[in-house]
Amino acid sequence: MITSFDIKNFGPLSSLRGEGLGKLNLVLGANSCGKTFLLKALYATMRAQEESGRGEDPRDFSEVLGDKLYWTFQADKLGDLVQKGVGNRLAVSVTMQNNCSLAYEFGPDASRKVVPLHNNLAPREANSIFLPPKEVLTLARVILKSGLQDKAFGFDATYVDLVLALQNPTQRERTFNGFTRSRQQLERMFQGKIEYVPDAERWVYKKGNSRFSLNTTAEGIKKIAILDTLLGNRFLTPDSVVFIDEPESALHPTAISQLLDIVYQLSDAGIQFFIASHSYFVVKKLYLIALSKNIHIPVFLADQDGGWHQEDLLQGIPDNEIINESIRLFDQELEVSAG
């Protein structure tokens, strides 16, 4: 798993370092502070390492990394991702277990190719994936046409990669240890399964012996089904890294709590998670998981001045505006009730 990272001058991220990372990692902050940027920067770096050298792809790692950054962030040129400032250079380094690492940097003039400063990471058989706030199943054909055929900006590489991963057929062999219970719980949550129909090139929601169009299926059901599908087709394996942006989107608070219980089970089975959230329920549930399981859950918090610092949920819920706003509303309720 990723044990540390260091990011400088990457879009809104002036300087952000993470150390002692865990299987569960949480990112908090106001809108536009860079939470999604952080997740996508780590995802693009990891996915480039995974795609490089696979199959018959003739590209070397520099080209794969450059393409992945370009199509993930969709800037006119990679140099546009460098935070404005005289002499600034974008720099990223990621360290994994055994102290192996990957590092790269570039300046404002960079176009598409990124030559790493060093890379002694072993080739990865496991896959990383980025799960966006909205489901992608109903837009799958549009996403692939835009990203693969038209080569047009719109749906970034995280969407294209996710749709391609979901189209892998479900595997008949035994599910990885630790995944079976999680899949059963996921399917109980939405009382059915999502299936891909290759001949029709579309997804359907199957409940019992009945099939329903995804257009009439609740957003939350489709979102939960995505994770179940990635486990069922074995795209996700132990040692995978999953980046989830706003897991609370379209989910009832009870479902959020159930989902995070499943996320913990999957992390215990080997998958590493990075979660960005605005939700009180996500923060509180992960805090309770940290306490009940006695595990460290690193938290990265953005402040109002653009800086970041790292805390640990096992030591308590750190001061943050998600919790503070809930307290302010409670105090306001008391004032109104008191007349």
N, C-alpha and C positions, 0 to 999 in steps of 0.2 A: 504494500500500500504506500501511498504518498506519506512521507514522514515530515517533510517541511517544504516550504516554498518561499520565494522572495521575488516580489514584483515591484518594478519602479517605472514611473512615467508612462503608464499604460492607460491611455484615455483619462478617466477621472481618478485613477489610482496613482497618487504621487509616490507613495511608499507603503508597502504592506508586506509584512513578513509573518509567516505562520510556522510555529515550531511545536514539536511533540504532538503531532496530529493523531487523532483517534479514528476508530472505525465510523464514528458519528461526529460530524463537525457542523456547526451552525453559524450562519452569517446574518447579522442584523444591521439595520440602518434605514434612514429615510429614503424616499424616492430619489433617484438620480445620484445616489452616493457611490455607486459602483458595485453593488452586490452581484448583479447579473454579469457585469464585466469580469469580475473575479472568477465566477463559475465558468464562464465561457473561455477565459484565458487558460485556466487549468485544463478544461475539457479539450480545447484545440491542441494543446501541447501533448496531452496523453494520447489523444486519438491519432495524431500524426505519428507518434512512436509505434502505435499498434498497426496502422495501415502500411507503414513503410516496409517494403520487402515482402508483403503478402501477395500470394497469387502470381499473376504475370504482369503486375504493375511495373513498368520500366523506370519510373521516377525514383531518384535518390531521395534521401531523407530531407535535404534542404528544400527540394521542390514540393514534397508532400507537406511539410510544415508551412511553407509559404502559401500554398493553395488552401490549406485548412484555415489559416488565420484570415486570408483574404475572403473566403466564402463564409466564414463564421461572422466576421465583423462588417463585411461588405463596405469597406472604405474604397475610394477611388484608387488609392495606393496604400500600401502598408505604412508608409511614413506618416500618413494622416492619423494613425493611432498613437503616435508619440505625443505626449503631453507638451503643450506649448511652453517654450522657454529656451533661452539661449544655451546652446550646448547640450540640451536634453537628449538622452537616448533611452529608448524603451529597453528594459532588461527583465528577463524572466529566468528563474532557475527553479528546478523541481528536483527534490531528492527523495529517493525511495529506499526501501529496506536494503540493508547491506551497504549503505552509504554510497550507492551508485546514483549518478545525477545527470541531468541534462540542463544546459544553459545556452541562451542565445540573447542577442541584443541587436538593435538597428536604430538608425537615425531617421530624421524627417525625409531623407531622400530615397529611402527604401521603396522598391516597387513591388515585386512579387516573391523573389527568392530570398530565403533566410538561411545563412550559413551559421550553424551552431558554434558557440565557443568551445564546447566539449559535449560529448554524449557517450557515457560508458554504461548506459542502461542496457540490460539484456533485452532481446526481442520479446515482445509480449504476446502471449496467446490469448489472454483474457481481453475483454472488451470494456471500454468506457461508453457511457451513454448520457445524454442530457435530456431531461424531461421538462419541457416548458410548462407554463401555467395552463395553457389550453390544450385540449386533446387534438390529435392530428388525423384521426382515422377517417373522418368525413371529408377531409381535404387532401387525402393521400395522393390522388391522381394529379390534382392541381400542383401540389408541392413538388412531385417528381418531374412534371412537365416544366415547371418554372426553373427548378434547380439543375436538372440534368439535360433536358432538351433545349430549352430556350436560353440557358445560361444567363438568366436575368436576376437582378437583385430583387429581393422581396422576402421569400422564405430563406432564412440563412441555413448554413450547413448543419446546424443542430437538428433542424426539422427534416432535412433530406436524409441525414444519417439515421434518424429515428424511424422514418417510414421504411427505409430499406431494411433495417434490423427487424421490424415487425413482420415483414413479408417472408422471413425465413420460416419454413414449415415446422409445425410442432413435431418434436422428436418423440418417438415411441419408447426409447430406452428409459431406464429408471432415472427419475429426477435426482439431481445432486443432493447429497445428505444435507439436511437442514432446510431444504427448499420446499419439500412436500407439504409440511404443515402450513407454511406461509401461503402457498398456492391455494390450499383448501380454505384458509381464512379469507383470502382475497375473493375467491369465488362465492363464498357465503355472503360477503358484503354486497355483491351486486347480483346474487341469486341466479347466476348463469355464466355463460362464456361468450367471448367475442371470437368469431371465426372469420378467416379470410377465405373468400370464394374465388379461386384463381380464374375460372372461366368467365366470371362476371367482373373480375378485377375490382371487387368491393368487399367491404366488411359487413357482417351481420351480427346481431345480438341474438344468441340462442338461449332460450329459457325452456327447459324441458324438451319437448319435441317441436316447439314453435320457434320460428325465426322472425325477427323484426328488423326493420330498416334502422340503421344508425341515426338517421335524421329524426326519428321519433324516440330515441334513447337518451336518457338524461346525461348531461355533461359529466357529472361525477362518476357515473357507471363507466363511461368510456375511458375516463382518466385512470380509474383503478384497473380496468381491463388491460391497459397498456403494460403495466408492470407485470401482471399475470402472464401475458403473452410472451414477454421477453424472458421470463423464467421458463415457460413451457417449451419454447423453441431453442432453449439453451444458449441464446445469445449472451445472457448473463450467467456467469459462472463464479465460483469462489475466486477471489482476486480481482473481480471487476470493480470499477469505480463508477458510481452513479451520482450525477449532479441533478438536484431537484430544485427548480425555481418555483417558489410559492406552492408547496404541497397542499395548502389550505384552499386553493382556488376551486370553487364549485363543489366543495365538500361540506356537509353538515359537521358541526363540532364533534359529534359522536363518531362519525366516520374518520375525522382527522385523528382522533385518539386511537382508533382501531388500526388505521394505516401506520401510525408511528410505532405501534406495538409490532407490526409485521416488519417494518423497517429495522427495528432493533433485532428481531430474530434473524433477518438476512445478514445484518452486520455481524452477528455472532457466528454465522455460517461462513463469513469470509469477505463479504462485499463491503466496500468502503463508501460512505455517503457524505456528500457536501450539500447542505440544505440552506437555501436563502428564504427568509420568511418575513411577513409583516404581522403574523398572527400571535395573539396572546395564548391561544390554545396550543400552538406548536411549541412555544417557549416553555409553557408550564408543563406540558406532557414530557418533553425531553428532560426537563429538570427532575421530574418524578422518576423517569427512567434512570437518570444518573444516580439518584439517591438509592432507589430500590435495587439496582444492579451493582452499585458501588463502582461505577466506571467514570473515567474522565471524558467529558464532552467539551472540547475546545469551542469557544464562542468568539467570533470576530465582530467587533462593534465599530461602526463609523461614527465619528463625532461631527459637530456642526462646522468645524474648521477644515474638514477634509482629511483629518488624520484617522488612524485606526489603532485599536489596541486589542489584545487578546485576553480573554478571561476563561474560567473553567466552571461549567454548570455544577460540577460536584461540590464546588465551594459556595454555591448559592446563585440565585438569579442576579446577574449584574444590573446596575442601573441602566435603564434604557427607556425610550419613549413609548414603547408598546405597553409596558407595565405601568409607566407613569400616567399615561392617558387613561387607563382603566381605573387607576386610583383617583384621578381628577373627576372622572364621571361618577364614581361612587361618592366622593365628597359632595359633588354637586347635587346628587340625589338626596343626601342627608339634609343639605341646606333647603332644598325645595320642600321636602317632607316636613321639615321643622317650621316652614312658613316664613 
